[in-house]
Amino acid sequence: MPTAGCANAQFARDLIDLPEIRPILFKVRSMFLGDSAQIEPRDSPCRTLEKLNLNPHTMTNISNIAVKTVTGADQKLSDYAGKVLLMVNVASYCGYTKQYSGLEALNQKYAAQGLKVMAFPCNDFGAQEPDSNDKIATFCETKYGVSFELFDKLKALGSDKHPLYAELTKTAPTGDVKWNFEKFLINKQGEVVARYPSSATPESLSSAIEAELAK
């Protein structure tokens, strides 16, 4: 009987057995894990993925984290169980600020189906979000007609990085957020399933959102 961690064993087997994939896995091991991950030819596909920390069923989960709303109220992310979440670090004075319009369009299109767009103001990138929560909320409403949820300004970088971003940035490609309007898609179980750069427009995420909503 297949284990829960290897439910997609056939996919893993097909992937790893591809002649062009196996050498890549060995290179990944050499570059990032040294000799600590001793991949052997006899290893099963799932065992190979586990040694490389590439198990597709090991996902970052944000359900146990709490944040604050834009008005300062405590909010448990576990309260969003059963919803698909799109989390974005936002700023009012950025070249990507116009993406608020696209985010609101996603909210209008998919909110009734279970999507929650969640905006987290952040001043870490170019000091492009210096305003107070009240001013941010007013700006979003009057300039872009934002009706999705805004949250308290937080830190996405440094030693005082918010626990939410400490978890989100474990998602491949791992590492710190690079700029404003980076996006994370979270499934109904609170697992981070995709990460998108600032340049990815909200509209381009529609197919991925629809796929998660359908599950």
N, C-alpha and C positions, 0 to 999 in steps of 0.2 A: 504494500500500500504506500503511495507516495506521501512524503511528509508535507506539512503546510508550507514550509520554506522552499519546497521544490515542486510546487503545484504546476509550474510551467516547465517541467523538465524536458518535454519534447522540443519546445522552442529553444531552450538552452542547448540541448544536444545538437539540434540542427545548426545553430549558430556556431558553436565551437568546432564542429566537424568541418566547417568550410575551410579549405586549404589556405585561403588568404587571411583568415581570422586568427588561426592558432599562433602564427609568428607575432602578430600584434599583441596577443595576450602575454607572450613571453617578454616582449619589449616593455609593456606596461609594468610587469613585475620588476624588471631590471631598473627602470627609471624611478619608480616610486616606492617599491617595497624591498629592493635589494634581494638578498637571499632568504628573507624571512618567509616568503611564500613559495614553498618548494612544490611547484606544479610538476606533476608526474604524468607521463602518457597514460597511465592506468586510471588517473583520477576521473571520476564521473563529471559530466558537464556542470552539475550543480555544485560539486565540490570545488571545481576550478573557479567558478564565480565567487564562491565563498572565500577562497584564498585570496582573491583579488579585491575583496570587498565590493564586488559588483553584483551581488545577489539582487535580482530585480524586485524581490519581495521585502527587502530591507529598506524602508522609507522613513524619512524624517516625519515625526508626528508632532503637531503643535497644540494638540487638544488640552494639555495640562498647563498651558501658559495663560496668564491673565494680562490684560492691557487696560488702558484707561480711555474712555471716550473723549471727544473733543470738549465736553463739559466737565471732565474730571471724574466721572463715575467709573467705578471698577467694572470690568467686563471680562468674564471667563470665556475663552474661546471654545470651551466644551459646550457652551450654550448653542453653538452653531452646528452641532452634530446633525447630519442629514442634509446639510447645505453644501453646495460647491462654493468655494471662496476664491476670490482673486484679490491678492494683497499687493499694494503698490506703495512705494515710498515716494512722496510727492513734494513739490516745491512750487511756489507762486511766481518765481522770477527766473525760470529756466526756459531754454529753447524748446523743451518738451512739454511745457505747461499746457500747451494747446491740446495735449492728449486727454485732458479732463473731458473734453467734448466726446471723444471716442469712448471713454470709460462710462460716461453717462448714457451713451447710446447702448452699450452692452447692458447696463443696469435696466434701462427701459425695455430692452428686448427680452432679457432672460430672468429678471427678478421673480416674475410670477412662476417660473419653472424651478426656482430654487437657487439662483445665483446670488451671492452677496459680494458686491464690490466694496473693498475696504481700503481706505486711503490713510496712510500714516505720514504726516508731515515730518520732514527731516531737514536739518540745516547743515548736515555734514559735507555736502558737496557744493563747493563754490559759495557757501554761505547764502544760498538762494532761497532759503525759507526763514527769514529773521523775524517774521511777524508773530503776534500772539495768536492763541487758538481762536479767540473771538474774531480777530481780523481775517484769519485764514478762512473761517467758516463763512463770513460775510462775502469775501472775495469769491469763493467757490460758488456760492448761491447766486450772486448778482452777475458775475461774469460768465459762468458756464451752466447755470441752472442745475447744479449738482444736487441730487436727492439721495445719493448713496451715503453710506456711513463714513464719517470722518473721525479720526482718533487723535489722542493727545500726541503732541510732538515727541519724537523719541530719537535715540541715538542708534545708528546702524553701524558705526565704526568705533574702534578704540576699546579701552579697558572697561568703559561704562556702557558698552553695547547692550541694548535691550535683549533680554532672554529670547524674545521672539526672533530677532535677527541672528542671534547666535545659533538658533535651530534652522531657520530658513536657509542660511548660507552653507549648511552642510549638504545642500542639494546640488547635484552636478549641473554645471561646472562649479565645484566647490570654491569657496573663497569669498572675500568681502564683496559687498555690493559695490559696483564701480561708479554709479552715477544716479541721479534722480530718475524716477519712473521705471525702475527695474520691477519686474512683475513675477509673482509666484502663484501658481495654480494649485489649489488644495482640494482633495476629493472629499466625499461625504463622510469619510472616516477620520478626517483630520490629517491625512497624509499628503505631503508635498509631492505632487506628481510631475511638475514641470517648472522650469525657470526661464524667464525671457529677458533679454537685454532691454535697455532703454529705447533702443531704436525699433523694437518690435511694436508695431501699432496695435492699439486695442482691437481694431477690426480683424487683424490677422490671427487673433486668438479664438475666433468664433468656433471653428471646427473642434478645437480641443475642449472648449467649454461645453459644446453640445454633446461631445462624447462622454464627458464626465456626468453631465446631467441625465444622460440616458441610462446610466448604470444603476 
